[in-house]
Amino acid sequence: MKLQLTKLFSLLTILLFAYSCKTECNHTDDGNESCYPNNEKPSQVITYNDMADMMDAYDNGAKKELNKYINKKSKGKDSISTEYNWYNIDDLKQYIAYIERISKEKNIPVTGFRIYPTQYPKNYKIEKYQNRSTLIFTPTTKINGKIDVAFEPLYSEKGKPVEISQFLEQVRANKNVQKSGFLSFSTTIQGLESSSANRIQIVPPPH
């Protein structure tokens, strides 16, 4: 399915703005508390004309296909895809601070975040989320000259970032072994914690 551009861009703008937030707040001379050392208008801000064009393009393109998919999977019970994804600002700031802390402990600079468009499985434990689109945040660092490589600070050695792709490959390989009817040799990979984040509140209609 096509990337949900408007939803992704909105969350990315929030993320980029929140990324500059310090873990400790500074008090300004006028007595107001501020966590943001740079509160100038960011370059990612768009016009309403751009916003309307992007939303209309999505509504007339990818959203129609997503609606068809939801209608098919729900067997006609629902015909409208996810309206938007929402992330609490304090949760977002806490996540960024957490990533910065555990990455600093490994002497690995965080360059930003990848935001992957994904989907809840058809048997997801929360029924209203089943088959609906969502987003996953993963921290990035510089590897082999690329500044946007998704990595796993939890299991990286100091100064040696490990890409998340290797863990995803292990999980998928383990699932394939289980499907084949053989016992998996990897018992630790199941339930392996990651530093990536989801748990975004999605809003399927009706709101």
C-alpha positions in Angstrom: 0.0 0.0 0.0 1.1 3.5 -0.6 2.6 5.6 2.2 0.2 7.8 4.0 2.0 11.0 3.3 -0.1 13.5 5.2 -0.2 11.5 8.4 3.4 10.7 8.2 4.5 14.3 7.5 2.4 15.6 10.4 4.0 13.2 12.8 7.5 13.8 11.4 7.1 17.5 11.9 6.1 17.0 15.5 9.0 14.6 15.9 11.6 17.0 14.4 10.3 19.8 16.6 10.4 17.7 19.8 13.8 16.2 18.9 15.4 19.5 20.0 14.0 19.2 23.5 16.3 18.8 26.4 15.7 16.3 29.2 15.9 19.1 31.7 14.0 22.4 31.3 15.6 25.9 31.5 13.8 28.8 33.1 13.7 31.9 31.0 14.1 35.5 32.3 10.4 36.1 32.2 9.7 33.1 34.5 8.3 30.9 31.8 9.6 27.3 31.6 11.0 26.2 28.3 12.5 22.8 27.1 13.4 24.1 23.7 16.7 25.8 23.0 15.6 26.7 19.5 12.0 27.9 19.1 12.4 29.6 15.8 10.1 28.5 12.9 11.5 25.2 11.5 12.0 24.7 7.8 9.5 21.7 7.8 6.5 24.0 8.3 4.2 23.9 5.3 1.5 26.2 4.0 -2.3 25.4 4.1 -2.2 25.3 0.3 0.4 22.5 0.5 -1.6 20.7 3.2 -4.8 20.8 1.2 -3.1 19.6 -1.9 -1.5 16.7 0.0 -4.7 15.7 1.8 -6.7 15.8 -1.4 -4.1 13.7 -3.3 -4.2 11.2 -0.5 -8.0 11.1 -0.3 -8.3 10.6 -4.1 -5.4 8.1 -4.3 -4.0 5.9 -1.6 -7.0 6.3 0.8 -9.4 4.8 -1.7 -7.3 1.7 -2.0 -7.0 1.5 1.8 -10.7 1.8 2.2 -11.2 -1.0 -0.3 -8.8 -3.1 1.7 -10.5 -2.4 5.0 -13.9 -3.2 3.4 -12.6 -6.5 2.1 -10.9 -7.6 5.4 -13.9 -6.6 7.5 -16.2 -8.4 5.1 -18.2 -5.2 4.6 -18.5 -4.2 8.3 -16.2 -1.2 7.8 -15.2 0.8 4.7 -13.1 3.6 6.0 -9.4 3.3 6.9 -7.5 5.0 9.7 -8.3 8.7 10.0 -5.1 9.6 11.7 -2.4 8.5 14.2 -1.8 10.4 17.4 1.1 10.5 19.8 1.0 12.2 23.2 3.7 14.9 23.3 5.0 13.9 26.7 5.3 10.3 25.5 7.1 11.5 22.4 9.6 13.6 24.4 10.2 10.7 26.8 10.9 8.3 24.0 13.4 10.7 22.4 15.1 11.3 25.7 15.2 7.5 26.3 16.8 6.9 22.9 19.3 9.7 23.4 20.3 8.3 26.9 20.8 4.7 25.9 22.6 5.7 22.7 24.9 8.1 24.6 25.8 5.2 26.9 27.0 3.3 23.8 28.8 6.4 22.4 26.6 6.3 19.3 25.2 9.6 18.0 21.5 9.6 17.1 21.0 11.4 13.7 17.2 11.2 13.7 14.4 8.6 13.3 13.0 6.5 10.5 9.2 6.3 10.5 7.9 3.1 8.9 4.4 2.8 7.6 3.1 -0.5 8.9 -0.2 -2.3 9.7 -1.7 -4.2 12.6 -2.1 -7.9 11.8 -5.6 -9.3 11.2 -5.5 -11.1 14.6 -4.2 -8.2 16.7 -5.4 -8.3 20.3 -7.2 -4.9 20.0 -10.0 -5.7 17.5 -10.7 -2.1 16.3 -7.0 -1.8 15.3 -6.9 -5.0 13.2 -5.8 -4.5 9.6 -5.4 -0.7 10.2 -2.3 1.3 9.3 0.1 2.6 11.9 3.6 3.9 12.2 6.8 2.6 13.9 9.6 4.9 15.0 13.2 3.6 14.9 16.4 5.6 15.9 19.0 6.2 13.2 22.7 6.8 13.2 25.5 7.2 10.6 26.8 3.9 9.2 29.1 3.6 6.1 28.5 7.3 5.2 24.7 7.0 5.4 23.1 9.2 8.1 19.6 7.5 8.2 20.5 3.9 9.1 18.1 2.3 11.6 20.0 0.8 14.5 19.4 -0.9 17.8 21.1 0.9 20.7 20.1 -1.8 23.2 22.3 -4.5 21.7 25.0 -2.4 20.1 28.5 -2.3 21.6 30.2 1.0 22.4 30.9 2.9 19.2 29.6 -0.1 17.1 26.0 0.4 16.1 24.0 -2.7 15.1 21.4 -2.4 12.4 17.8 -3.4 13.3 17.6 -5.4 10.1 19.6 -8.3 11.5 17.1 -8.7 14.4 14.1 -8.6 12.0 15.8 -11.2 9.8 16.3 -13.5 12.9 12.7 -13.1 14.0 11.3 -13.8 10.5 13.7 -16.8 10.1 12.5 -18.1 13.5 8.9 -17.8 12.5 9.5 -19.7 9.2 11.1 -22.5 11.2 8.1 -22.7 13.5 5.7 -22.7 10.5 7.6 -25.6 9.0 6.8 -27.8 12.0 10.3 -27.9 13.5 11.3 -26.6 16.9 13.3 -23.3 16.7 16.8 -23.3 18.0 16.5 -19.7 18.9 14.5 -19.3 22.1 15.8 -15.9 23.1 14.7 -14.2 19.9 11.1 -14.6 20.8 9.8 -11.6 22.7 13.2 -9.8 22.2 12.8 -6.2 23.3 13.5 -3.4 20.9 14.1 0.3 21.2 11.6 1.1 18.4 8.3 2.6 19.3 4.7 2.2 18.2 1.7 2.3 20.6 0.5 5.3 18.8 -3.2 5.9 19.2 -4.9 5.4 15.9 -8.3 6.8 15.2 -10.5 4.6 13.0 -14.0 6.1 12.4 -16.2 6.9 14.0 -14.0 9.2 16.2 
